[in-house]
Each structure stands twice: as C-alpha cells, then as structure tokens.
Amino acid sequence: MSDLSFADLGLAQDLLRAVADTGYTVPTPIQAQAIPQVLKGGDLLAAAQTGTGKTAGFTLPLLQLLMGKPSRQAGKPRALVLTPTRELAAQVEESVREYGKYLPLKSMVMFGGVGINPQIAALRKPVDILVATPGRLLDHVSQRTLDLSAVEILVLDEADRMLDMGFIHDIRKVLALLPAKRQNLLFSATFSDEIKALADKLLDQPKLVEVARRNTTNELVDQRVHLVDRDKKTDLLIKLIRDHNWYQVLVFTRTKHGANRLAEKLDKIGIPAAAIHGNKSQNARTRALADFKNSTLQVLVATDIAARGLDIDQLPHVVNFELPNVPEDYVHRIGRTGRAGSPGEAVSLVCVDEFNFLRDIEKLTKQSIARFTVPGFEADLNVKPEPIPMGGNSGRGRGQGGGGRQGQGARQGQGGGKPRHEQQAKPTGHGHRSPAGNTPRNKPAAAQPQGTRQPQAAKPAGGQTQQRRSQPARQVSALLSPGKR
C-alpha cells in the first residue's frame, strides 16, 4: 500500500469527504500513481491486479476534472466510460455516484438487456458522465438519442476484455464519433502486449502505470488445486462447502448449461444456489447478485461473464468447478476474492481433461499452484481424457453479457471461433490474441461440431511434441510437482 494519503494526491475537498465516507484512508498503489497523472490531463495506460482499486483510480480524477463546469446540454456527456459487461458498467457508475455525491455532476449507465426507453428519457436531461457498454451505446447513436461530440475524456475500462470479446470494431465506431482532441485513459487488470499495441494506436504519448508484474495473481489469495475425477466434482464441492461451512461461495463453470445444472443440484440438496450468465435476464442477474451479497444465497454459480464487475466485500471463497480455457480468465476469476486488503481462498477442481488448461495457467502466472487431496476423492490419473464441451454456451450476443451487440471475433469457447487449444500454435507465451482485431481472429472459424474440441499437440519442457490425449500418465509428475498436499 502507498504511504500517501488521498489528500496528498491533490484531490478536492468534496472528493476527499466522499472518500472518507467510504472508510478508505490510504490510496492503493494504482490510485497513488494514476490519480496525479490523470489530473495532469494527459493520456494514460494503467494496469494493476484486479481488486486493487482501479475504478477509483480513474473516477476520482475524472470527477475533479469535470466538477468546475457541469453540463447544461441534454444527451451530450462530457466523459464516456466504456466497459465490456453490464455488471461492470453498473459497478463503475455506482462508484461515480458514490464519489461524486457532493458534486453538481450527473451520471448515468446504459447497457443492453433492459428497456431502452428509460435510457432515452434520462438522455433528455443533462449528463456529465456516461458509463456504457459499446453495443447499447451505438444503439442510442443510431437512434440519435445520444450526441458524443462534447466528450472531453474517454475511459476504456477492462480494455483487454473488450479486445477478447471482439468489441474492437464497435470501439472504432465510437472513436470516430468523438472529438479528435480529448483525454484517453486505458485501465485493465491484465496487461498484454496486444493492449500495448492497441494503446499505441489510440493514445497520444501516454504515461504508463504498471504496479505489478503482468498477469500476476493477488498474494492475498490462497490458491489450491484438487485433482479429481470429472464425475466426482459435484460431490467434492458439496463436501468442501459443508465440511468447511463455506457461507459465501462464488463458483465458476465454463458453460451456461453447466452453471444451471450445478446450481439446481446444489439447491435441491439444501444449499441455496443460483446461476448467473448471459442467458439470464438483467433483472434475474441483478436479483441473484443482491441475494448473494446479502447472504440469502450461499452459492452463486457463474460463467466468465461475472469475472469482471463482481465487487463483493470480503468474498471469502472462489471455486473453479471447471478451469477456464483462456488462462487470463483464471486471474480475473480468483480476483473476485482477496479484494481491498482482505484475504481470500481460490480452489480449483481439476480433472484429467483440464491438465493443459492448468499448465497454461501456471505458465501465464509464473507460479506452481499447491495441490491438496480430500480422502476418497483422489483422481485416477490413468483415465483417458475426454473432449471438453465448449459450444456457444458462454457466448455474448445481443442482450447478453456484451451489453447489446454480438462481438466480432468473440472469445474462443464463447460462441465465436475455435477454443484456444485448437488454434495454430503461437511462438511465445504472450502472443495469444490479435493486437487490434484485423487478423484471422476476426474471420469466421471453420465449423466445429458443437460441444466437442479437437486434439491439440502440446510441447512439454523438453520440446518434444506429444498428443494432448495420449498417455496422460506422462503428465502426472509435472502436475504433482508443486507438492502432494
């Protein structure tokens, strides 16, 4: 944590008063570095681990830059914050209102999945700060209910996620509608080479703020892996919840149908649970989140749509019921716990089908995750791996997680293109995504049977190629090496 106080950062008294109301006294490293840079008025590219206060890192200086001249024009915001998901948009706008409650500024949030008429009505009044998902924003532009010609500051929050979800084309459309002279801020939890490439095109001599090594996980999160047979995962999860009296558990699955099935099984045996994903209505998602936050629900089962924008105070437990096929998503999933200085626990239930995913995660985060075993749930490592069902169950289309539009070249395994392990091999560790969306990533992928994945040739440390599903026992020593705990 920084030794500075918020007062040392040059914030106005009304903002310091609002910060004090939240109980925060010391800025986080990303806030201590980003806030003064934003107040200077230049462009910024900033990255920090999730849960370290990035949102306040741009909302506080944003409010200060705008506070002297509130907007008097209807439907012409002075600041625009773009986010990839509805939940993140709602969270950011809530922070804007919380920190700006003593200022004469107006904010609003817009995303898909809800009626557009209330948003149109709100745009008939002056608005200073607009937080939006790209799809619904462009819907308003097409209906001429929104004018972006007065935007002075643009913020791309979770820019890497927007790239992954295929929003690069929508972002370009939005940029074409903005004044050429403006301040641009890019904030992200992970900081890939592709994000830097995008920043080179969008930002003008930006300051760079990077408070942690790329793609690192929060040190406050205790991470553990349990190797378990695929058909014993549900029973193991139930045992962990009951034996350890876990009262608030966020569980991640890869697919929407998988989330529904798991939530129904848990609820049927007396563990209050609900699922949240892109097929749920916005009202159902909002209700489930509220019930989870107030502990009415013991378990919330989510797809990766919830990995960004879920901000739950002192969430104690995250469980990866299924590992993500994109290793960066692991960082964002477990980042839901261990927030704001509180400790957390992240447990991953891994079967032989997911060994490659686990290896990719440990390679990305440059760490070996500790193993543990619950008696009676030991994995049979001689079992032949099976194809992992991906399908389109995590896709983000209109009215889903993307906020209203189908992303171009959507993330692998989420309804657009091939899963990561089916792609042509990349030469290095960070070259997983296309820089700006104009590579073959955005071209339609060859049709694959839904719910299947193709074999993948993986190179172990020795450099010799082996088939992904051949001789799984050869992978055992590497998987157990972090410790048979």
C-alpha positions in Angstrom: 0.0 0.0 0.0 1.1 3.6 -0.6 2.3 5.8 2.3 0.5 8.7 0.8 -2.9 9.9 1.9 -5.7 10.9 -0.6 -5.1 14.5 0.4 -1.6 14.2 -0.9 -2.8 13.4 -4.4 -4.3 16.9 -5.0 -8.0 15.9 -4.8 -10.6 18.5 -4.0 -12.2 18.6 -0.5 -15.6 17.4 -1.7 -14.0 14.3 -3.2 -11.9 13.7 0.0 -15.1 13.9 2.0 -16.7 11.3 -0.2 -13.7 9.0 0.1 -13.7 9.4 3.8 -17.3 8.3 3.9 -16.3 5.0 2.3 -13.8 4.3 5.1 -10.7 4.4 2.8 -7.8 6.4 4.2 -4.8 5.3 2.1 -4.7 5.1 -1.7 -3.7 1.8 -3.3 -0.5 1.8 -5.5 -2.5 2.1 -8.7 -4.5 5.0 -7.3 -1.4 6.8 -5.9 0.3 6.6 -9.3 -2.7 7.1 -11.7 -4.7 9.9 -10.0 -1.9 12.5 -10.3 -1.2 11.5 -13.9 -4.9 11.8 -14.9 -5.2 15.2 -13.1 -2.3 16.5 -15.3 -4.6 16.0 -18.3 -2.5 13.6 -20.5 -3.3 10.1 -21.8 -2.7 7.2 -19.6 -2.2 3.4 -19.9 -2.6 1.8 -16.5 -2.7 -1.8 -15.2 -2.9 -3.5 -11.8 -4.1 -6.7 -10.3 -7.9 -7.0 -10.1 -9.3 -5.8 -6.7 -6.7 -3.1 -6.2 -8.8 -0.1 -6.8 -8.5 0.7 -10.5 -12.1 2.1 -10.6 -11.4 4.8 -8.0 -8.1 5.4 -9.9 -9.9 7.0 -12.7 -13.3 8.0 -11.3 -11.8 10.4 -8.7 -9.7 12.4 -11.0 -12.4 12.2 -13.7 -14.8 13.9 -11.3 -12.3 16.5 -10.3 -11.6 17.4 -13.9 -15.3 17.9 -14.7 -16.5 19.4 -11.4 -15.9 23.1 -12.3 -18.3 23.1 -15.3 -21.3 20.9 -15.1 -23.0 20.0 -18.3 -26.1 22.0 -19.3 -26.9 20.2 -22.5 -29.2 17.2 -22.7 -27.8 14.0 -24.1 -24.2 15.3 -24.6 -21.9 13.7 -21.9 -18.5 15.3 -21.2 -17.0 12.0 -20.2 -17.5 8.5 -21.6 -16.5 5.3 -19.8 -16.8 2.1 -21.9 -16.9 -1.3 -20.2 -17.3 -4.8 -21.6 -20.2 -6.1 -19.4 -23.4 -4.8 -17.8 -22.2 -5.8 -14.3 -19.0 -3.8 -14.6 -20.9 -0.8 -16.1 -23.3 -0.8 -13.2 -20.4 -1.1 -10.7 -18.4 1.8 -12.2 -21.4 4.1 -12.4 -22.2 3.3 -8.8 -18.6 4.4 -7.9 -19.1 7.6 -9.8 -22.2 8.4 -7.9 -20.6 7.4 -4.5 -17.5 9.5 -5.0 -19.4 12.4 -6.7 -22.2 12.7 -4.3 -21.1 16.1 -3.1 -20.6 17.5 -6.6 -23.1 19.1 -9.0 -22.4 16.4 -11.7 -24.9 13.9 -13.2 -24.1 10.4 -14.3 -26.0 7.6 -15.9 -25.4 4.0 -17.0 -26.6 2.3 -20.2 -26.4 -1.3 -21.3 -28.4 -3.9 -23.2 -30.8 -6.5 -21.8 -33.1 -3.9 -20.4 -35.6 -1.5 -22.0 -34.2 1.4 -24.0 -37.0 3.9 -23.3 -35.9 4.8 -19.7 -32.4 5.5 -21.0 -33.8 7.7 -23.7 -35.8 9.6 -21.1 -32.6 10.1 -19.0 -30.7 11.4 -22.0 -33.3 14.2 -22.4 -31.6 15.7 -19.3 -28.0 17.0 -18.9 -25.5 14.2 -18.2 -21.8 14.7 -17.4 -20.5 11.1 -17.1 -21.9 8.3 -19.2 -20.9 4.7 -18.4 -21.9 2.3 -21.1 -21.3 -1.0 -22.9 -20.4 -0.5 -26.6 -23.5 -2.2 -28.1 -26.2 -0.2 -26.4 -24.2 3.0 -26.8 -24.2 2.5 -30.6 -27.9 1.7 -30.5 -28.5 5.1 -29.0 -26.3 6.8 -31.5 -28.2 5.1 -34.4 -31.4 6.4 -32.9 -29.9 9.9 -32.5 -30.8 10.0 -28.8 -27.1 10.5 -27.9 -24.5 13.0 -29.0 -20.9 12.2 -28.3 -19.4 15.4 -29.8 -18.9 17.0 -26.4 -16.8 14.2 -24.9 -13.7 15.5 -23.3 -12.5 12.3 -21.6 -12.7 8.7 -22.8 -12.0 5.8 -20.4 -11.7 2.2 -21.7 -12.1 0.0 -18.6 -11.0 -3.6 -18.8 -9.7 -2.9 -22.3 -8.3 -6.4 -22.6 -11.7 -7.9 -22.0 -13.2 -5.8 -24.7 -10.5 -7.0 -27.1 -11.2 -10.6 -26.2 -14.9 -10.2 -26.6 -14.4 -8.8 -30.1 -15.5 -5.2 -29.4 -12.6 -3.7 -31.4 -14.9 -2.8 -34.3 -17.5 -1.2 -32.0 -14.8 0.7 -30.3 -13.5 2.1 -33.6 -17.0 3.2 -34.5 -17.3 5.0 -31.1 -13.9 6.7 -31.6 -15.0 8.0 -34.9 -17.8 9.8 -33.2 -15.7 11.5 -30.6 -13.8 14.8 -30.8 -10.3 14.4 -32.0 -9.0 16.4 -29.1 -9.7 14.5 -25.9 -8.0 12.8 -22.9 -7.8 9.0 -23.2 -7.4 6.6 -20.3 -7.0 2.8 -20.6 -7.3 0.7 -17.5 -7.0 -3.0 -17.3 -6.5 -5.9 -14.9 -4.2 -7.8 -17.3 -1.7 -6.0 -19.4 -0.8 -7.9 -22.6 1.4 -6.9 -25.4 -1.8 -6.7 -27.5 -3.1 -4.0 -25.2 0.1 -2.0 -25.6 -0.3 -2.3 -29.3 -3.8 -1.0 -29.1 -2.7 1.8 -26.9 0.0 2.8 -29.4 -2.8 3.4 -32.0 -5.3 5.2 -29.7 -3.2 7.1 -27.1 -1.1 10.2 -27.6 2.2 9.9 -25.7 0.6 8.2 -22.8 2.1 7.8 -19.3 2.5 4.1 -18.3 1.5 2.9 -14.9 2.1 -0.7 -14.1 2.2 -1.5 -10.4 2.7 -5.3 -10.6 4.2 -7.8 -13.0 1.9 -8.7 -15.9 -0.9 -11.3 -15.2 0.1 -11.8 -11.6 -2.4 -13.1 -9.0 -3.2 -11.4 -5.8 -0.8 -12.5 -3.0 -3.7 -12.4 -0.5 -5.5 -15.2 -2.3 -4.6 -18.7 -1.1 -4.7 -20.8 -4.3 -5.0 -24.6 -4.3 -5.8 -27.3 -6.8 -7.5 -30.6 -6.2 -7.1 -33.3 -8.9 -10.4 -35.1 -9.0 -12.3 -37.4 -11.4 -14.8 -35.4 -13.6 -17.8 -37.4 -12.2 -16.9 -36.6 -8.6 -16.6 -32.9 -8.9 -20.1 -32.1 -7.7 -19.8 -34.4 -4.6 -16.4 -32.9 -3.8 -17.8 -29.4 -4.0 -20.7 -30.3 -1.7 -18.3 -31.9 0.8 -16.0 -28.8 0.8 -18.9 -26.4 1.3 -20.4 -28.5 4.2 -17.3 -29.6 5.9 -15.7 -26.2 6.0 -19.0 -24.3 6.5 -18.4 -22.1 3.5 -21.2 -19.5 3.7 -20.5 -17.4 0.6 -19.0 -19.2 -2.4 -18.6 -18.0 -6.0 -18.3 -21.0 -8.3 -17.2 -20.7 -12.0 -18.2 -23.0 -14.8 -17.4 -22.9 -18.5 -20.9 -23.0 -19.9 -24.3 -21.6 -19.2 -25.9 -25.1 -19.1 -23.3 -26.3 -16.7 -24.0 -23.4 -14.4 -27.7 -24.1 -14.5 -27.2 -27.8 -13.8 -24.8 -27.3 -10.9 -27.0 -24.6 -9.2 -30.1 -26.8 -9.5 -28.2 -29.8 -7.9 -26.9 -27.7 -5.0 -30.3 -26.1 -4.4 -32.0 -29.5 -4.5 -29.9 -30.8 -1.6 -30.4 -27.8 0.6 -27.5 -25.5 -0.4 -29.2 -22.2 -1.6 -27.7 -21.5 -5.0 -28.5 -19.6 -8.2 -26.8 -19.3 -11.6 -25.8 -16.1 -13.4 -24.9 -15.9 -17.1 -25.7 -14.2 -20.3 -29.0 -16.1 -20.9 -30.4 -14.8 -17.7 -32.5 -11.6 -17.9 -30.9 -8.5 -16.4 -33.5 -8.5 -13.6 -32.7 -12.1 -12.8 -29.0 -11.4 -12.7 -29.4 -8.3 -10.5 -31.6 -10.2 -8.1 -29.2 -13.1 -7.9 -26.3 -10.8 -7.2 -28.2 -8.9 -4.5 -29.3 -12.2 -2.8 -25.7 -13.4 -2.9 -24.3 -10.2 -1.4 -26.8 -10.2 1.5 -26.1 -14.0 2.1 -29.6 -15.1 1.1 -27.8 -17.3 -1.4 -24.9 -19.4 -0.2 -23.6 -20.2 -3.6 -23.5 -18.2 -6.8 -22.6 -20.2 -9.9 -21.3 -18.1 -12.8 -19.8 -18.2 -16.2 -16.9 -15.8 -17.0 -19.4 -13.0 -17.7 -19.3 -12.5 -13.9 -15.5 -12.4 -13.7 -15.5 -8.7 -14.5 -17.6 -6.3 -12.5 -18.4 -8.5 -9.5 -17.4 -6.5 -6.5 -18.4 -8.2 -3.2 -16.9 -7.0 0.0 -14.7 -9.7 1.7 -15.9 -12.5 -0.5 -14.1 -15.5 1.1 -14.2 -18.3 -1.4 -13.9 -18.7 -5.2 -14.1 -22.2 -6.7 -13.2 -23.1 -10.3 -15.5 -26.0 -10.8 -14.1 -26.0 -14.3 -10.9 -24.3 -15.4 -11.2 -21.6 -18.0 -9.9 -22.4 -21.5 -8.3 -18.9 -21.6 -5.7 -18.7 -18.8 -6.1 -14.9 -18.3 -9.7 -15.6 -17.1 -8.2 -17.5 -14.2 -6.6 -14.3 -13.0 -9.9 -12.5 -13.2 -12.0 -15.3 -11.6 -9.8 -15.6 -8.5 -9.6 -11.8 -8.4 -13.1 -11.7 -7.0 -11.7 -12.7 -3.6 -8.8 -11.1 -1.7 -10.0 -7.6 -2.5 -9.3 -4.4 -0.7 -6.7 -6.0 1.6 -8.9 -8.9 2.7 -7.6 -12.5 2.5 -9.4 -15.0 0.2 -9.3 -18.6 -1.0 -9.4 -19.9 -4.5 -9.9 -23.7 -5.1 -9.8 -25.3 -8.5 -11.3 -28.8 -9.1 -9.2 -30.2 -12.0 -9.8 -33.5 -13.9 -7.5 -35.1 -16.5 -9.4 -33.3 -19.3 -8.1 -30.0 -18.0 -4.4 -30.7 -17.5 -3.4 -28.5 -20.4 -5.5 -25.6 -19.1 -3.8 -26.0 -15.7 -0.4 -25.9 -17.3 -1.3 -22.8 -19.3 -2.5 -21.0 -16.1 0.7 -21.8 -14.2 2.8 -20.7 -17.2 0.9 -17.4 -17.5 1.1 -16.6 -13.8 4.6 -18.0 -13.4 3.8 -20.0 -10.4 3.1 -23.5 -9.3 -0.3 -23.8 -7.6 -0.3 -26.0 -4.4 -2.2 -29.4 -4.7 -4.3 -30.9 -1.9 -6.4 -34.1 -1.7 -9.6 -34.9 0.2 -9.6 -38.6 1.2 -12.0 -40.5 -1.0 -11.7 -38.1 -3.9 -8.3 -39.0 -5.3 -8.1 -38.7 -9.0 -7.5 -41.7 -11.2 -4.7 -40.3 -13.4 -4.8 -43.2 -15.8 -8.2 -42.2 -17.1 -8.2 -41.2 -20.7 -9.0 -37.5 -21.2 -12.3 -36.8 -22.9 -13.3 -33.9 -25.2 -14.2 -30.8 -23.3 -17.7 -29.4 -24.2 -17.3 -25.7 -25.1 -20.1 -25.0 -27.6 -21.5 -21.4 -27.6 -22.7 -21.6 -24.0 -20.6 -18.7 -22.8 -21.1 -16.5 -25.8 -22.1 -12.9 -25.6 -24.6 -11.8 -28.1 -27.2 -9.2 -28.3 -29.0 -8.8 -24.9 -26.3 -10.8 -23.2 -23.0 -10.1 -21.5 -21.7 -7.9 -24.2 -24.2 -5.2 -23.5 -26.3 -5.4 -26.6 -24.2 -6.4 -29.6 -22.6 -9.5 -30.9 -18.9 -9.1 -30.6 -16.8 -9.5 -33.8 -14.5 -12.5 -33.4 -15.7 -13.4 -30.0 -13.5 -15.2 -27.5 -12.7 -18.8 -28.1 -15.1 -21.2 -26.5 -17.6 -18.4 -26.0 -19.6 -18.6 -29.2 -17.1 -17.2 -31.7 -14.4 -19.3 -33.3 -12.2 -22.1 -32.1 -11.2 -22.8 -28.5 -7.7 -21.6 -27.7 -6.1 -25.1 -28.0 -7.5 -25.6 -31.5 -5.7 -22.5 -32.9 -2.5 -22.6 -34.8 0.5 -22.7 -32.3 1.8 -19.3 -31.3 5.6 -18.7 -30.9 5.7 -17.2 -27.4 3.8 -17.0 -24.2 2.1 -13.6 -24.6 1.1 -13.8 -28.3 -2.3 -15.3 -27.7 -4.5 -12.5 -29.0 -4.6 -10.4 -32.1 -3.5 -6.8 -31.5 -6.4 -4.9 -33.0 -8.8 -7.4 -34.4 -7.7 -7.3 -38.0 -6.0 -10.7 -38.1 -7.6 -14.1 -38.9 -9.0 -14.0 -35.4 -11.9 -12.0 -36.7 -12.6 -14.3 -39.7 -15.3 -16.9 -39.3 -13.7 -20.1 -37.9 -14.2 -23.4 -39.6 -17.3 -25.1 -38.4 -16.8 -27.5 -35.5 -19.3 -29.9 -34.0 -20.9 -28.2 -31.1 -19.8 -29.5 -27.7 -16.5 -31.0 -29.0 -12.9 -30.0 -29.2 -10.1 -31.3 -31.3 -6.9 -32.9 -30.1 -4.0 -30.4 -29.5 -0.4 -31.0 -29.8 1.4 -29.6 -26.7 5.1 -29.1 -26.3 6.4 -30.1 -22.9 9.5 -28.5 -21.4 11.8 -30.9 -23.3 10.5 -29.6 -26.6 9.2 -32.9 -27.9 5.6 -33.0 -29.2 3.0 -35.2 -27.6 -0.7 -35.6 -28.3 -2.9 -33.9 -25.8 -4.9 -37.0 -25.0 -2.2 -39.6 -25.4 -0.7 -41.3 -22.3 -2.0 -38.9 -19.6 0.2 -40.6 -17.1 3.2 -38.9 -18.7 1.8 -35.5 -17.4 1.3 -36.7 -13.8 4.8 -35.9 -12.5 4.6 -32.4 -13.8 1.1 -31.8 -12.4 2.1 -33.2 -8.9 5.4 -31.5 -8.7 4.2 -28.3 -6.9 3.5 -30.6 -3.9 1.4 -33.6 -3.0 -0.6 -31.8 -0.3 
